[in-house]
Amino acid sequence: MHIAPYNNENKPIVDVESETVPLNYFNIVKLKQGEAFEYQVPGYETCIVPATGTVDVDIEGMAFENLGGRGVDVWDGEPEGVYVPVGAKATIVGKSDTTEVFIAGAKYDKVLDPFDVRADGIDLVQYGSDDTKTHRKIKHILGQKQHDKVGRLLVSELYTVGQGGWSGFPSHKHDTDRLPDETRHDETYNFRFRPNYGSGVQMLQREDGKPGDAYHIVDGSTICLDAGYHPCAVLPGYEMYYFTILGGLSQRSLVQYFQPSHAAQLETIPGIKDMIAKFK
């Protein structure tokens, strides 16, 4: 499902128990300097990630100060995040003239401890190649390094490297719990483009060998993926970023099932197997 960009007025774009991705939660919060936003999400663990600007975060009296620091856009510096336990009260206070904050969530039933992830704790993976049109960089905010501290939530930022190209290829899905071959993980994206008038396409093919759907994605588009194979692409001449939320049904580690028609391409893309191993 494609949700076109709109002024959400700091209200969830993907709320709890969504019909499409019930395992996910997603909000975008925009604050001016000194403004505060308070939230609680019963039944979901969340992660606060400033897209731009700097914020102070308080979680039930535990303070995490000066989180973030990117300037004009998501290309301007490294991400940082704070993990918020299930149902905990979190308060975000803007410290920059303006801030934009992503709040990612996944359904979970246990209360863990809050913690922060600073720029030096990000897990970076780069793979693909210009020749195969698959060159991209992934910055894991809640990734393998934080595996023992988190319940079901994975949070990453994905960047196309260079201008134009494909991401999420070879096509894969993760909509059915059938270990060891695949796990059920709902997934939500929020896209950005540089320059911001760039755009791309999100494909969604429900069944191998049959035609699927395609969505025109623009700066600020949100995509909710419940089932099917889902590669995406950016137009030549533009760079693409997407904030990625994964919520697992029965476990945190993601097991992707690659589309049989394209699975042989796994042998042609440099570094892709290392990338797959990082989604844990």
N, C-alpha and C positions, 0 to 999 in steps of 0.2 A: 504494500500500500504506500502511495506517495502522499505526503502532507506538504502542500505548498507553503512557502514562508509566509508568516503573518505575525502580527503583534499579539503575542500570547499573554501579555500583561502579567508576566511572572507566574502564570498558571501552567500546570503540567501539559506538555504537548502529547505525551504518552502517559496516561494516568494508570493507577493501580487497576489490576484485573481488566486490562485492555482486551477487547474482543480479538484483536489480531495477534498481539504479542503479550500475553498475560504474565510472562516471566520477566518483563522489562518495565522500567519507569524512566521517564526522561522529561527534564524541565530546562528551560533557558531563563535565567534571571539577569535582568539588567538593572544596575544600581548607579547612582551618582555618589560622589564623595560624601561620606557620613551616613548614607542611607543604609538601613538594615533590612534583612529578609530572614524570617524564621520559618522553619518547616519541621514536620515529623511525618514519616511514612511507615505506619504500622505494617508489618509483614514483609518489608523490603529493606535490604541493606543498600546504602547509597554511597556515592563518591562525588565530592565537590571538586571541579576542575575549572579554574579560570581560563576562559578562552582568550581574553585580553584584560589587562589591568591587574591590580593587586587587591586582595581582600584579607581581612582577619576573620577567622572562624572560631566559634565557641561551640563545643559539644558537651552538653551537660556539665559546664564549668571547666572543661579542659580546653585551654587556649592554643590555637595554632595561628601564629601571626605572620603577616607579610607573605601570604601564599600567592604565587603567581608572579607576574611582572612583565608579561609580554606587552608589546606596544600596540601598533596599529592593527595587527592581524595575527593569525595563528602560526604564521611563518616567522614571526618576530620574537624568537627565543624558544626556550624549552618549556614543556608542560610541567605542572605540579598538581598534586591532589591531596585530599584528605578523605580517609575512609570513615563513614558514619555508620555505627551499628544499627541493626534493625530497630525501628521505632524511636530512636534517640532524637532529642530535640537539638537541632542545629541552628545557629545564628550566623549569618554572613553579613559583614559590614564592609562596604566599599571604601577603599583608601585612595583610589585614583579618581581623576575627574569623572571618568565613566568606566564601568566594568561590565563585562559580559561573562556570565558563569554558567557552565554546563553542570547539571546534576544528573548523574547516571545511577540507575538502580536495578536490582535483581531480587526476585522473590526468594525469601529465606526464612527459616523458623528458629534460628538460634541467635543470641546476642553475643557478639564478640567485642573486642576492644578497639577504640578509635586509634588511628595513627596517621601520620602524614608521609607523603612521598615527595621528596624534593628533586630538583633537576638532576642531582648526582645519583639518584636512585632509580632513574628511568632505565628500562631495559630496551636497548635499541637493536633493531634487526633491519638489515638492508639486503634485498635480494632482487633477482631478475636481471634484465639487461636491456639496453637500448635496442639491440638487434631483435629481441623477441617482443619488444613493445610492452614489457611487463616490469619495468624497473620501478621499484617503490621502496619506501622507508616506513617502518612501523616503530612507534614509540609506545611501549607498554607502560601504562601508569599503574594499573593493577594487573600484573602479569605473573610470570613464573616466580620472580623474586618474592612476591607477596603471597604465594600459594597457601602457606600454612596460617595466614592471618585473615583470610577471606572465605566466605561461604560458597556462593555460586556465581559471583560477579567477576567479569573480565572487562577492563576498560583500556582502550588503546586509541592512539591517533595514527591515521594512515595517510601517507603523502605519496602522490605520484612524483617520480624523479624525472626532471626534464619536462617537456611540454608535449602533451598528448600521450596516449597509451592506455593500457588495460590494467585493471586491478581485480583481484578475486578470481583470477584465471590460473590454471584450469578450473572450469566451473565445478562447484561443489555445493553440497547441501549438508544440513545438520538439523533435521526435523523429526527424527525418530530415534528413540532409545533402543538400540540393538547392538550392544557391545559384543565383541570388540570392534565392530565395523563402523559404528556411528553413534553419536549422542544427540539428544534433543536440546538445542540451544536456540531460544528466540534471540533475534538480533535487530538492533536499531541503529541507524546512521543519521548523522547530520552533516551535510556537505558544505564546503566553502571552495571558492575558486579565486585564482589570482591571474590576471585582474578579475575583479568581482563580477564583471559582466560575462565571464566565461560560463560554460555549461557542459553537460555531459549526458550520458544515458545509463540508466540502471535496468538491466535485464532481469527477468524472473521467469524461468522455465520450470513448470510444475512437473513435467514428465519427460524423460530422455526420449528423443526422437519425435517429439510433438512440438508445434509452435507454442511460444510463451507470450509474455507481455513485456512491454518496454515503457519506461517512464522518463520524461525529459526532466533532468535534475538541474537546478539552478542554485545560486548562492543562497544558502539557508534552507534548502530542501531537507525534509526528514523522510527517510524510508524505513518502513517496518517490514521485517521479513519473518514470516511464520513457517513457510515451507517452500522448497524448490531450490533449483540451481540459480545463482545470483551474481554473475560477473557485472562489472560496470566499467565505463570508459569515459575519458575526458577528450574534448575536441583538441585537435592540433593547435598549438600556440598558447595553450593555457595550462596552468597547474591546478591540481585537484587535491583537496584534503577532505577526510571524513572522520568525525568523532564516532567511535564504535563502542557499542554496548552489547555485551553477550551475557545472557542469563541461562544457566543450566537447570534442567529439570531434576536430575538425579545426582549430578556431580559437577564440579567446576571445570575440570579438564575437558577441552573441546576435542572431539574426534570427528573430523570432516570426512564425508563420503564423496569422492570425486566422480564426476559424471563419466560413465563408461565410454561415451563417444569421444571424450577428450582426455582421458586419464593418461594416455601415452605421453602427453605434453609435460607431465611431471619430470620426465627425463631430459627435457630440453631447456628448462628454466633454471639458471644458476642460483643455488642457495635456497630453493623453495622448500626442501626437506628440513632444513634448519628452521625456517620460518614456521612450518607446521608444528615442530616440536616445542616452540615457545608458547603456544596457546594452551597453557596448563594452569 
